[in-house]
Amino acid sequence: MRLGAKDAFYISIILVLLLINIAQYFNVSNLLSAYEDLSSEYTMLSERYRELMGYVADLQRLNPEVVETAEGWEVNWWIVGVAYVGGEVRGAVLPFTMKLLPGAGRIFINIDTPVGIDMQESLLIARELVKRSGLVDIDLDRYDIYLEIRGGNLAAAVEGPSAGLAMAIALAAIAIDDLSLEGVCATGALNYYGGVEKVGAVLEKSIACAEAGAEMIIVPQGQSRVVEYIDRNVEILPGLTMTIRQPVEVDLEERLRELGYSVEVVEVSTLDEAISLLRNR
């Protein structure tokens, strides 16, 4: 069948319109794809904006006494432990740095001696207690905690849970602007309920704190009086004596005063008590 000129004209018009529609279809598809990409980028930037605004709000609440680094914030303090020197138990004051950096709620420990499981668990408990306390008005899940302890060769000094209280106080100090750590030592284990539990070698730790220049020592409830072992010569037969170590209960403040140190010893039973004690000092 032979098409006339009019039929050919109409067919050409239809083909042109069809080509225009096809072109518009691909153009719309490209525009829709670009729109989806821009929408996804906008959502990502909006989330990032809210995250950055959260960091700005946190910065406004952080303790102005805390050191601000290029990446985050840090607090420098000390923990007290024990070391074995010449077969004797001695107190040891170990400086540490705790840093708070934007992250994902992780914990990193850097130390020049091995760290025991109790020490790691103590830091985990400290973080959870500070998060639950309501005293720190920042979301710790959006930050990583970096803990660096400089223990030297005192490996025994960084074992056990007795640093839990000090680490929790240091973490809280990053965000509480009226909490002062200057001249303070703290020893005590923390349980999951925020209670401060008794620890060993409180006398030896307190002496080490006093030697380091501490003006206040925070100890668990009931440990401002300690047992000290004193050598005594006992005559068991005429002309025959024996040296025995006798336990004697002493007041910690008085004992430190006898050694030439003027140090206030304060008992606490909870983490909240310790933090309240150190605010507005």
Summary of the structure (lengths in Angstrom):
residues: 281
radius of gyration: 33.1
end to end distance: 105.8
largest distance: 147.3
contacts: 834
relative contact order: 0.12
helix: 41%
strand: 31%
